[in-house]
């Protein structure tokens, strides 16, 4: 991380150190209408389809993603 990022991160932490969680949320809502709490993420259902060498998750209400199978270590 760059030194400017670390400096800004320290400034924000200092500014928010004496605020309650609700006050921080309210400040964030004033800056953006979108707020995502990472410790309260909704669960996502996956619809995995085995396609041989890879599996894909499609039509599950979120972006398509995939993973590749690999051979077991011998």
Buried (B, 14 or more C-beta within 10 A) or exposed (E): EEEEEEEEEEEEEEEEEEEEEEEEEEEEEEEEEEEEEEEEEEEEEBEEEEEEEEBBBEEEEEEEEEEEEEEEEE
